Amino acid sequence: MHGPQSEDDPLVRSENAWKPSKLEPKATDLSEDEQQTAEILRKVRGILNKMMPQNFRPLLQKVLELEINTEARLRGVVDLIFEKAIDEASFCEPYANMCCMMSQFRVSSAPGSGLNTFEFRKFLLTRCQREFEKDRTNEEEALNALKVKIENAEKPEVKQQLNDELELETMKQRRRMLGNIRFIGELFKLNMLTESIMHNCIMSLFQDRNEDSLECLCRLLNTIGKGLDNVKGKTRMDQYFEQMNKIVREQKTTSRVRFMLMDIIDLRLNNWVQGAIKSQAAAAAAKAPTMNQVRCAYDARSLLRTRDLGQSWPVTHTLGGGGAWFV
């Protein structure tokens, strides 16, 4: 055994002593430009972490003061803003405003690349489009694999851990999907996306016809419905809402999604005035209806919508091959 160490004895450093991650040598040596790019993106991430609806303008100025002068840096900035926007849906509006003000930001391409400039707007809309059109087969297979593991798990603690993992992954995927929908809607309101692109998105969500796509449809229409419900788009909007009424009548969805659809239908009937819906909800809550009254009201709402509504889905345009959003 070793005797007690005196205060004058030097400390002996262990061969595997813990070191802060910032002091650890990099696995690969970065070039000077790559190091500068990493530092700039670190600063951008720190700026975005302070994002609030009331302070996006000064934060935007801080971002623009950085040396974002290469394709890699511009793409990195776009990816950071996009990921923050869809992960923090409550802040989609200020992130969209920031993107709108940066939409004309561009950097020169490297000599010999064949391109003149790289544009913030093009990178951003391509990112949104890729997320919206993403094939979610792999994600669904991963969730199904987790469900199989849960069924085969014998130990209760293992089953609980897998259930927690499944719930977390499901919430993560759902948050990304709904966040992207909200972000797309906010970009449309700032004229960064066209009406035709929005109609293509709506048609795509109708075609999927699952619980998630219908919820996305409701979120999207809640954000942009008023902007699309004009003279030019009225025919298409009428078709959408005829189809939504049909889905409600069929009662093949969960009650949660069905009531979301009904809320959007009512919102349009109230000329897209959110306050009117809230006032009606408050008045209804004050009367405290019984369960039988709720069922009767639901049946009445459904029956009213069956009048003069066609059963077919009149296709006046198709989604396929809509092309790039940034054109």
Secondary structure, 3 states (H helix, E strand, C coil): CCCCCCCCCCCCCCCCCCCCHHHCCCCCCCCHHHHHHHHHHHHHHHHHCCCCCCCHHHHHHHHHCCCCCCHHHHHHHHHHHHHHHHHCHHHHHHHHHHHHHHCCCEEECCCCCCCCEEEHHHHHHHHHHHHHCCCCHHHHHHHHHHHHHHHHCCCHHHHHHHHHHHHHHHHHHHHHHHHHHHHHHHHHHCCCCCHHHHHHHHHHHHHHCCHHHHHHHHHHHHHHHHHHCCCCCHHHHHHHHHHHHHHHHHCCCCHHHHHHHHHHHHHHHCCCCHHHHHHHHHHHHHHCCCHHHHHHHHHHHHHHCCCCCCCCCCCCCCCCCCCCCCC
